[in-house]
Each structure stands twice: as C-alpha cells, then as structure tokens.
Amino acid sequence: MAKERLAYPTQKPEALLERIVKASSNEGDLVLDCFMGSGTTGAVAEKLNRRWIACDRSRFAQGEGPVELHPEMAAALRGLHRLPGRGRS
C-alpha cells in the first residue's frame, strides 16, 4: 500500500501517476481527471507544473460516503473561488 494512501477505494500510488503524467504531458499542459476520487492525479499534476481539471460523480463524491482529499488537492481547492450564484456557499 502506498504511503500516501487515503480512504478512497480506487486511489492510485503517486509514483505511478507521476510516471503517467510525465510520459503523457509537458509542463503547462492541461491534465483532465474525470474520476477525481481523492484528487491524487490533480495533486501530482500540480507538483509537476501542469494545469488540471478534475470532477467526479461517484456516490462518495456526492456526499454519500466518507471522502478524504489528498492534502495537496485540498490546499489547491481552498484557493479557488466559486462564481456568484453557483454551488453551495
């Protein structure tokens, strides 16, 4: 089990995702993760100077189960601002 393992059942090790992101993109490229889960792919993309978009529609992401975000993903998301009238306050 990877040392950065969180409670998300399908989380991949950072080392594996780092290899994939490095092999398939360059710095400044956009990485899309349609199955965000705990946000490990976005956290790895951020570390590697890639822009990223992440979303998830699983029951965990919709609040029907426990969700723990990758610490770096949580920090990145805290810096985002919601558009007026969109999402929860």
CORWOWO-V88300 format. One record per run of one state. SS is the DSSP state (a for helix, b for strand, c for the rest). FROM is the first residue (numbers start at 1). TO is the last residue. If there is no record, write none. Layout:
[[SS:FROM:TO] [SS:FROM:TO]]
This chain:
[[c:1:13] [a:14:24] [c:25:29] [b:30:33] [c:34:39] [a:40:47] [c:48:50] [b:51:54] [c:55:59] [a:60:64] [c:65:70] [a:71:78] [c:79:89]]
